[in-house]
Amino acid sequence: MPRALLVAYYMPPAGGPAVQRILQFVEHLRAEGWALEVLTVRDGAYPNRDPALCEAVPSDVRVHRTRSLDPYAIYQALTGKEEEDLPTGSMTPEESSWTEHLARWVRANVFVPDARVGWWPFAVWRGRQLLNTGRFDALITSGAPHSVHLTGAPLRRWTGTPWVADLHDPWTDISYYDDLPHTRWARRLDAALERSVLRRADAVTTVSPSWADLFAHKAENDYHVVENGFDAADFENLHEAPDPDAFVLAHVGKLYASRNPTGLWDALAALRSEGAIPALRLRLVGTVDPAVRQSLRSRDLLPIVEEVGFVPHHEALRHMARSTLLLLVIEPFAQAEGMITSKLYEYLASGRPVLGVGPPAGDANALLRRHDAGEIVRRDDATRLREVVRAHYAAWSQRAPRQGASLDALREHTRRHQAHRMARVLNQVDGRATAGPADSSPALD
């Protein structure tokens, strides 16, 4: 059986969506004909930890861990913040101290392409040792953080191992990129690193058709869509039901300031003032930015809000299944149309309908419409948001709540199927015979 080395920063006990993508390869590539070993960091700067996810790593998957130089130790020293407070997305400069301004400037201009770049020399050193054993037929670098991909070119050059770069997110087009105070030099260097990875990898995978097109316009290569997917086993035995006495609109995941859906809050405030949604409860599972909380307070919505905070992954899935309507928020940025988070696949698998706030012309809305599971509404369209919430509430109050996607119809979006796609890409770069060309066709028609 051929064997691949997967280089990834986020690996259990880390929590969060990036880990879920890594797990779909760790759990399912062997069934698709590829054995896997993982190279990761020993003690990473993880915004969230979910030790229970360690149980999802098969016992026959070897995990190699190395030390790292952690720039966030400097950030913690400057700001006094704990690990769970590490910044992971856009920040709000107007609310930050001078130390946070300084830390942000250092992050943007010293640690290029990202603050996990201190792991790069250790990953390259250990990766070369492992690949030189001769037991690996392919190399996968999977990130963000995008500094993970910088290991690919030297390892490819020194060992001749075919390399697949798996990009979860845009690089210099990521949603919070313009919030960082890059100098012109740092931007040029970052763009050059991005182009270098896209050009030198034997193949590039990403999560959506729009982002595959985005990367293809930057550098010529062989691009494939490998979705984030969901674990079917997590839902086949999930027997939670919505609360019959409360209409629960739930957001599961981090609610950054950049994702603050003020148009939806306006719609909910208007409906409450009309007395149209008396049993509405807004459940926020995960970290909530103070700016979001202030928006809710200013509209007198806090009395209907239940903040749950960060919970382990299995508990997050239970909250999805207990909800009447699930909220997806895509922050506004130039490449928002390609945003399909792993959370959306789990939303679909929960069987609950989805109300999205973001670009209606995007890949996420195409996925929802394909499975008749909801819709995405423009952020500023409070009128349409009000109509959608009212319609769902009316159906629920008549004891005929709207349903989401059928689990049986989602098989092509399972982690197993996405591992199959990745295996076909690996077969292609390794020159192995396949039943046809690698599956590069978008999953969203």
Phi and psi in degrees as a GROMACS rama.xvg file:
@    title "Ramachandran Plot"
@    xaxis  label "Phi"
@    yaxis  label "Psi"
@TYPE xy
-64.7918  157.705  PRO-2
-131.823  138.604  ARG-3
-118.781  146.838  ALA-4
-102.995  120.935  LEU-5
-101.422  120.187  LEU-6
-102.512  118.107  VAL-7
-150.167  141.533  ALA-8
-80.7005  -44.8689  TYR-9
-89.0145  111.466  TYR-10
-145.669  142.292  MET-11
-47.6534  136.334  PRO-12
-86.5418  11.8937  PRO-13
-63.5009  149.386  ALA-14
-116.074  176.746  GLY-15
107.469  172.617  GLY-16
-65.901  -33.7008  PRO-17
-60.9859  -35.2406  ALA-18
-66.0872  -35.5971  VAL-19
-63.2286  -36.6733  GLN-20
-66.5772  -41.0069  ARG-21
-62.5845  -41.1869  ILE-22
-64.2804  -31.5219  LEU-23
-66.0994  -28.8957  GLN-24
-79.9468  -42.4271  PHE-25
-61.0332  -39.6633  VAL-26
-80.8033  -30.2817  GLU-27
-122.418  -9.30029  HIS-28
-65.303  -34.7619  LEU-29
-59.3776  -41.2071  ARG-30
-65.0109  -18.0247  ALA-31
-99.9023  13.3907  GLU-32
96.6806  10.0388  GLY-33
-128.111  121.994  TRP-34
-76.3872  154.722  ALA-35
-138.154  139.901  LEU-36
-125.335  153.894  GLU-37
-120.514  135.943  VAL-38
-111.568  121.491  LEU-39
-144.917  -178.265  THR-40
-86.5165  151.376  VAL-41
-77.5314  -53.0624  ARG-42
-128.897  87.3364  ASP-43
-79.7621  161.187  GLY-44
-86.1584  85.4552  ALA-45
-96.0829  126.001  TYR-46
-62.8161  -31.7668  PRO-47
-136.397  148.648  ASN-48
-121.578  139.849  ARG-49
-140.742  78.7688  ASP-50
-57.0938  -24.3813  PRO-51
-61.8674  -23.9815  ALA-52
-68.35  -17.3012  LEU-53
-59.3003  -28.79  CYS-54
-69.5834  -18.3504  GLU-55
-79.9562  -12.654  ALA-56
-82.3569  117.595  VAL-57
-58.1833  145.011  PRO-58
-65.259  -21.4064  SER-59
-90.4419  4.52735  ASP-60
-95.6228  113.697  VAL-61
-76.8499  132.105  ARG-62
-117.086  118.581  VAL-63
-101.769  125.413  HIS-64
-118.49  139.843  ARG-65
-126.001  163.634  THR-66
-75.4596  174.21  ARG-67
-152.911  151.32  SER-68
-86.599  118.578  LEU-69
-104.547  103.032  ASP-70
-61.1877  -24.4373  PRO-71
-69.9895  -15.2283  TYR-72
-63.4436  -36.4939  ALA-73
-65.9873  -44.0463  ILE-74
-59.0599  -44.0339  TYR-75
-64.7274  -37.0115  GLN-76
-65.7608  -38.5309  ALA-77
-72.1151  -39.2496  LEU-78
-103.181  -19.0398  THR-79
75.3116  13.5301  GLY-80
-84.0447  151.819  LYS-81
-85.1898  172.064  GLU-82
-59.0661  -39.9012  GLU-83
-69.818  -11.7941  GLU-84
-96.252  5.28194  ASP-85
-60.3062  138.335  LEU-86
-69.2161  136.866  PRO-87
-129.504  1.58308  THR-88
-154.294  -145.219  GLY-89
-69.5913  153.032  SER-90
-120.36  168.492  MET-91
-115.513  96.1089  THR-92
-59.1383  -32.5576  PRO-93
-66.967  -17.6569  GLU-94
-107.547  4.7163  GLU-95
-101.221  158.219  SER-96
-85.4893  173.515  SER-97
-65.2612  -31.2036  TRP-98
-67.4904  -36.3665  THR-99
-70.9443  -35.86  GLU-100
-60.7159  -43.9226  HIS-101
-65.0404  -45.541  LEU-102
-60.7921  -38.4062  ALA-103
-66.798  -40.1399  ARG-104
-65.154  -43.0617  TRP-105
-62.1957  -44.6919  VAL-106
-56.7917  -42.7616  ARG-107
-76.67  -29.1142  ALA-108
-118.734  -16.146  ASN-109
-104.054  -44.5081  VAL-110
-98.1358  82.5649  PHE-111
-106.964  128.712  VAL-112
-88.2274  -11.1313  PRO-113
-160.275  173.921  ASP-114
-76.4227  -2.42312  ALA-115
-96.8122  10.0051  ARG-116
-65.9177  -16.2409  VAL-117
-64.7127  -15.113  GLY-118
-83.3129  -19.709  TRP-119
-52.7316  -52.3868  TRP-120
-63.0162  -34.0018  PRO-121
-71.3864  -39.4975  PHE-122
-65.6133  -41.3901  ALA-123
-64.9387  -45.315  VAL-124
-60.4271  -49.4214  TRP-125
-71.8442  -36.825  ARG-126
-61.6203  -38.965  GLY-127
-65.4012  -41.0637  ARG-128
-58.7234  -45.822  GLN-129
-67.54  -45.9788  LEU-130
-66.9119  -30.6553  LEU-131
-70.7848  -10.0876  ASN-132
-69.7526  -18.9851  THR-133
82.9943  5.52552  GLY-134
-93.5216  1.40025  ARG-135
-110.441  138.82  PHE-136
-105.252  -12.7923  ASP-137
-157.649  157.717  ALA-138
-123.656  133.321  LEU-139
-120.285  126.654  ILE-140
-107.016  128.17  THR-141
-126.567  119.473  SER-142
-162.924  163.167  GLY-143
-75.5541  157.16  ALA-144
-63.5017  142.121  PRO-145
-71.9951  -16.7221  HIS-146
-60.9432  -23.4646  SER-147
-56.9806  -37.4947  VAL-148
-70.3276  -18.1497  HIS-149
-69.0814  -13.5377  LEU-150
-75.2167  -22.5036  THR-151
-65.5747  -49.9789  GLY-152
-62.014  -48.9473  ALA-153
-64.9705  -37.5151  PRO-154
-68.258  -36.845  LEU-155
-65.0704  -42.1214  ARG-156
-70.2075  -42.4454  ARG-157
-77.9666  -28.9577  TRP-158
-115.192  -15.0008  THR-159
75.0312  10.047  GLY-160
-76.0802  126.24  THR-161
-58.0115  142.719  PRO-162
-125.864  127.574  TRP-163
-110.944  123.305  VAL-164
-95.836  117.465  ALA-165
-106.204  106.111  ASP-166
-102.962  114.451  LEU-167
-72.2746  -31.234  HIS-168
-136.084  162.328  ASP-169
-58.7307  161.469  PRO-170
-100.21  -84.075  TRP-171
-80.1143  3.70208  THR-172
-115.44  12.7562  ASP-173
-62.8296  156.09  ILE-174
-56.3242  -36.4829  SER-175
-99.8275  10.1747  TYR-176
-58.2838  -43.8726  TYR-177
-74.5997  -9.30771  ASP-178
-79.6992  -15.5854  ASP-179
-88.7751  138.565  LEU-180
-82.5278  63.7922  PRO-181
-67.6565  142.804  HIS-182
-80.054  166.448  THR-183
-60.7721  -37.7895  ARG-184
-61.4858  -44.8656  TRP-185
-65.2914  -39.8704  ALA-186
-63.0052  -43.6197  ARG-187
-63.9169  -41.9504  ARG-188
-63.8103  -45.01  LEU-189
-61.7328  -44.3281  ASP-190
-63.9197  -37.4081  ALA-191
-66.9932  -39.5691  ALA-192
-63.8789  -42.1188  LEU-193
-60.1265  -49.7997  GLU-194
-61.6468  -37.2265  ARG-195
-62.0345  -44.6608  SER-196
-63.6615  -46.9674  VAL-197
-63.0934  -33.2041  LEU-198
-80.4719  -37.6413  ARG-199
-87.8735  -24.82  ARG-200
-63.5567  147.98  ALA-201
-71.5856  -26.3771  ASP-202
-158.669  156.194  ALA-203
-127.427  131.321  VAL-204
-115.191  148.572  THR-205
-149.856  -178.763  THR-206
-96.0301  -11.1954  VAL-207
-149.23  155.98  SER-208
-60.2757  -40.6997  PRO-209
-63.2459  -39.4434  SER-210
-75.802  -28.3531  TRP-211
-62.731  -41.3862  ALA-212
-65.5797  -39.6741  ASP-213
-57.6467  -49.8426  LEU-214
-67.8342  -36.1984  PHE-215
-63.5806  -28.468  ALA-216
-77.2519  -13.1146  HIS-217
-92.3516  -32.9478  LYS-218
-159.998  143.523  ALA-219
-75.9497  131.515  GLU-220
-168.831  -172.372  ASN-221
-102.783  107.825  ASP-222
-107.28  141.051  TYR-223
-136.838  147.235  HIS-224
-97.2249  119.298  VAL-225
-123.378  108.254  VAL-226
-68.9934  168.923  GLU-227
-72.1644  -43.9877  ASN-228
75.1499  176.43  GLY-229
-138.818  158.211  PHE-230
-90.6128  111.258  ASP-231
-57.9172  -34.661  ALA-232
-64.167  -27.0663  ALA-233
-66.5071  -24.164  ASP-234
-110.515  -21.0016  PHE-235
-63.7864  -27.1726  GLU-236
-114.059  20.5255  ASN-237
-95.385  107.17  LEU-238
-114.661  34.8602  HIS-239
-79.9916  149.487  GLU-240
-126.343  151.949  ALA-241
-63.4931  155.418  PRO-242
-70.188  120.351  ASP-243
-71.3123  -16.1229  PRO-244
-101.323  -3.65176  ASP-245
-142.306  137.767  ALA-246
-86.9839  106.458  PHE-247
-100.903  112.597  VAL-248
-96.5901  115.3  LEU-249
-120.227  137.78  ALA-250
-112.816  124.747  HIS-251
-113.46  117.854  VAL-252
127.097  179.492  GLY-253
-73.6835  134.257  LYS-254
-111.443  88.8743  LEU-255
-70.2577  164.475  TYR-256
-59.8817  -37.032  ALA-257
-67.827  -19.8024  SER-258
-96.0993  -1.44919  ARG-259
-54.3939  109.038  ASN-260
-85.9141  72.319  PRO-261
-60.4605  -32.9906  THR-262
-62.1753  -38.0696  GLY-263
-68.3241  -41.6589  LEU-264
-60.5709  -39.3441  TRP-265
-60.9987  -42.244  ASP-266
-63.8372  -44.2134  ALA-267
-65.5133  -40.092  LEU-268
-62.5242  -40.2029  ALA-269
-66.471  -43.242  ALA-270
-64.4669  -38.4174  LEU-271
-64.9986  -41.7002  ARG-272
-63.9718  -27.0319  SER-273
-83.826  -8.80455  GLU-274
73.4823  22.6583  GLY-275
-85.7081  -16.2555  ALA-276
-136.835  59.3605  ILE-277
-63.2617  -27.317  PRO-278
-97.9242  13.4077  ALA-279
-70.1669  135.045  LEU-280
-127.92  133.654  ARG-281
-104.867  111.608  LEU-282
-106.318  122.579  ARG-283
-112.96  108.871  LEU-284
-104.497  109.516  VAL-285
124.665  -177.631  GLY-286
-69.4483  135.503  THR-287
-118.694  123.704  VAL-288
-68.2367  144.004  ASP-289
-55.4962  -31.8947  PRO-290
-64.0517  -35.8384  ALA-291
-67.2882  -44.9625  VAL-292
-61.1338  -38.6145  ARG-293
-66.2291  -39.005  GLN-294
-61.6773  -41.6447  SER-295
-66.0038  -40.6395  LEU-296
-63.583  -43.1328  ARG-297
-65.7342  -19.6085  SER-298
-105.074  11.2154  ARG-299
57.2258  39.5576  ASP-300
-100.167  -11.1114  LEU-301
-57.7452  -32.2274  LEU-302
-61.3227  -20.237  PRO-303
-104.783  7.20041  ILE-304
-95.114  135.526  VAL-305
-119.265  112.083  GLU-306
-93.6577  122.45  GLU-307
-98.4913  -31.8375  VAL-308
84.4918  -177.211  GLY-309
-69.6439  135.237  PHE-310
-131.291  157.798  VAL-311
-58.0553  159.085  PRO-312
-57.1767  -44.5358  HIS-313
-62.9813  -32.9752  HIS-314
-74.1886  -34.3728  GLU-315
-60.438  -40.0476  ALA-316
-64.2092  -36.6222  LEU-317
-65.3209  -37.9856  ARG-318
-65.284  -36.7446  HIS-319
-59.8462  -49.0165  MET-320
-67.1399  -25.6291  ALA-321
-81.4827  -6.3424  ARG-322
-87.9587  157.632  SER-323
-88.3147  -39.6323  THR-324
-143.949  134.698  LEU-325
-103.395  138.284  LEU-326
-102.755  125.982  LEU-327
-115.599  130.24  LEU-328
-123.755  124.224  VAL-329
-109.762  119.826  ILE-330
-66.387  150.505  GLU-331
-77.5894  119.916  PRO-332
-157.479  169.278  PHE-333
-58.3817  -33.3166  ALA-334
-107.877  27.2872  GLN-335
-64.2658  -24.7877  ALA-336
-64.8426  -20.3181  GLU-337
-93.5263  1.26711  GLY-338
-76.5964  112.356  MET-339
-131.752  101.648  ILE-340
-79.2884  160.12  THR-341
-60.914  -29.1166  SER-342
-60.0736  -36.5791  LYS-343
-63.1415  -39.4481  LEU-344
-64.0993  -37.278  TYR-345
-72.7555  -35.5844  GLU-346
-55.5197  -49.3552  TYR-347
-59.4941  -45.3556  LEU-348
-66.8712  -23.2925  ALA-349
-69.4119  -17.6815  SER-350
83.5458  3.54044  GLY-351
-94.7646  147.363  ARG-352
-70.8029  158.203  PRO-353
-123.184  132.869  VAL-354
-109.324  117.462  LEU-355
-106.125  147.314  GLY-356
-119.105  113.569  VAL-357
166.958  -151.498  GLY-358
-82.6366  116.03  PRO-359
-63.2672  -23.207  PRO-360
-89.9151  8.93593  ALA-361
-86.2203  173.291  GLY-362
-65.2411  -32.6971  ASP-363
-65.2226  -42.0363  ALA-364
-67.6195  -36.1205  ASN-365
-60.654  -38.8446  ALA-366
-65.9436  -44.7776  LEU-367
-62.1875  -45.54  LEU-368
-67.8947  -34.138  ARG-369
-59.4952  -34.2591  ARG-370
-107.265  13.1605  HIS-371
49.0145  48.2471  ASP-372
-115.356  6.94497  ALA-373
143.619  -164.736  GLY-374
-154.005  160.911  GLU-375
-111.373  132.624  ILE-376
-115.893  144.503  VAL-377
-55.4742  144.478  ARG-378
-57.1967  -37.3701  ARG-379
-93.715  4.96814  ASP-380
-93.1944  72.0893  ASP-381
-63.6072  -30.2891  ALA-382
-63.8153  -49.2685  THR-383
-67.073  -38.3145  ARG-384
-61.309  -39.9217  LEU-385
-63.6481  -41.6287  ARG-386
-62.9864  -43.0115  GLU-387
-65.8712  -46.4983  VAL-388
-63.1901  -42.1722  VAL-389
-61.0605  -42.6801  ARG-390
-64.8955  -43.6751  ALA-391
-64.7814  -40.452  HIS-392
-65.9238  -41.0859  TYR-393
-62.5235  -42.8717  ALA-394
-63.2261  -41.7836  ALA-395
-64.641  -42.6636  TRP-396
-66.3065  -22.7929  SER-397
-91.1409  10.9937  GLN-398
62.1399  31.2674  ARG-399
-134.897  60.364  ALA-400
-60.9036  146.009  PRO-401
-67.1709  143.715  ARG-402
-99.3  161.897  GLN-403
-98.581  -145.221  GLY-404
-75.7974  154.05  ALA-405
-84.45  133.166  SER-406
-60.1337  -36.9853  LEU-407
-64.4766  -27.9001  ASP-408
-82.9425  -2.46757  ALA-409
-105.349  11.9147  LEU-410
-58.475  -34.3978  ARG-411
-69.9913  -10.6785  GLU-412
-104.903  9.53601  HIS-413
-73.7111  161.52  THR-414
-61.6423  -36.3116  ARG-415
-61.4471  -43.6334  ARG-416
-67.3174  -36.7747  HIS-417
-70.4956  -33.7992  GLN-418
-64.4773  -34.4788  ALA-419
-61.7942  -43.4431  HIS-420
-61.0617  -45.1104  ARG-421
-64.4074  -38.4269  MET-422
-61.772  -37.552  ALA-423
-66.6019  -36.6736  ARG-424
-65.9903  -43.3803  VAL-425
-61.4636  -42.5507  LEU-426
-59.3842  -39.0235  ASN-427
-66.9063  -47.5408  GLN-428
-71.8111  -25.1372  VAL-429
-86.3084  -5.49131  ASP-430
76.9734  18.7868  GLY-431
-85.0231  153.205  ARG-432
-68.8214  138.489  ALA-433
-128.386  171.422  THR-434
-77.7118  2.70625  ALA-435
166.226  -175.113  GLY-436
-64.7987  155.362  PRO-437
-57.6195  143.469  ALA-438
-73.3529  92.6494  ASP-439
-105.689  0.58172  SER-440
-73.3087  141.474  SER-441
-61.9932  147.191  PRO-442
-80.6586  -8.26081  ALA-443
-112.645  104.73  LEU-444
